[in-house]
Amino acid sequence: MSIPAFHLRLRLILLSSLSLFPFSSALAIQKSPDPTPFIELSQTRQRLAGIRIQTVQRRSFTPRTPVPARVVDPLPLLEIANRLEQLAAELSAAEPAAVIARKRLSRLEKAGQAIRRERLEQVRQEWLAARTRADTLRLKSRRLQNRLTAEWGPVVSGWIASGDDTMQDLVHRRVYLLLLTLPDEDASLTAVLENMDTLRPLQYVSPAPRTDSTLSGPTHFFLADEPAELRVGQRLTAWLTETGEAVPVPAEAVVWYGGLPWVFVRKDISRFERRRLNKWRDAGPRWWIQSGLEGGEQVVTRGAQLLLSEEFRSQVPEEDDD
């Protein structure tokens, strides 16, 4: 016996209520060459799902990213600088003394039998002592230089070696050395310091060999020409700034899968491709996509989460209705 037409229609309506995209003819999960999956969805089903599309364009943007900043205590650096200066002064006296002692020994050795053995041995010991002292001072200086470079980096240690005025500026608090902890290695190195409701530009110095003891992330040294006195150890907020081009999309267009952000891009009237975002800036209600989208592409700005859910729901085999 055949099923009455109205019973068949009722069954189809009930099945349709179980899923936003009930018909296999309306939804197809396939593999693209990359091999990112895509969804094929008829225009009718797009309207029912409330899918909204926006043609995005690449624009200029200057994002600002807040990062922690700490005022570095310059005292350990100054102590090393003073010790190196002291070693250099001692070495400047020890090296000529070793040279003079060596010349005296050479003269006595040339005199031969005319010089008593005891006198010759005494002069030799004086020369050995002078040479040993000069060698020891050079070794101490070299080790201290290596420590300085390991703890502060070649740029900051170079201030001491070259007699840069920056050291005197640090002593007299005309400038301050700051340690900024950045979000990643690719972050901008152009920064401003926020202090007392003002923003002042920072001068980039170099990567810092050590991380902040309370934070994780790459660290870099900056100099602040700050008229308001800062305190050692004081924690402030700096802002990384950059200028470039990116594609802005609403935050609602971004979905997360596998710990990575994605958007759905409409490739034609009924086909949507899930696209991974490679580089972006999260600016609250708007994301700036620097890599992963191009201007002129059509992005799903409403309904992206529904597409993602349906994509994976449709990969689960359904039980046979018969």
Buried (B, 14 or more C-beta within 10 A) or exposed (E): EEEEEEEEEEEEEEEEEEEBBBEEEBBBBEEEEEEEBBBBBBEEBBEBBEBBBBEBEBEEBEBBBEBBBBBBEBEEBBEBBEBBEEBEEBBEEBBEBBBEBBEBBEEBEEEEEEBEEEEBEEBBEBBBEBBEBBBBBBEBBEEBBEEBBEBBBEBBBBBBEEEEEBBEBBEEEEBBBBBBBBEEEEBBBEBBBBBEEEBBEBEBBBBBBEEBEEEEBBBBBBBBEBEEEBEEEEEBEBBBBBEEEBBBBBEBBBBEEEEEBBBBBBBEEBBBBBBBBEEBBEBEEEBBBBEBBEEEBBBBBBBBBBBBEBBEBBEEEEEEEE
